[in-house]
């Protein structure tokens, strides 16, 4: 039986953090005009950046969903009518 892993644990795992940092570093390097003096380097960095872009987007979506869920849970604690409606969704 698969174990449940929280979304927060996934978005803050060392591996995911490393990928996000790599993406940010690549973005900074690609913004440097000197990098583009070497077309092969620029192409290599651009490809890796593009490969990581879906990971970054997914982590962003997951983080936003986590925040929405936390807000909904807080509302459910404060408003029993909302809690009852939320279970029907």
Buried (B, 14 or more C-beta within 10 A) or exposed (E): EEEEEEEEEBBEEEEBEEBBEBBEEBBEBBEEEEBBEEEEBBEEBBEBBEEBEEBBEEBEEBBEEBEEEEEBEEBBEEEEEBBEEEEEE
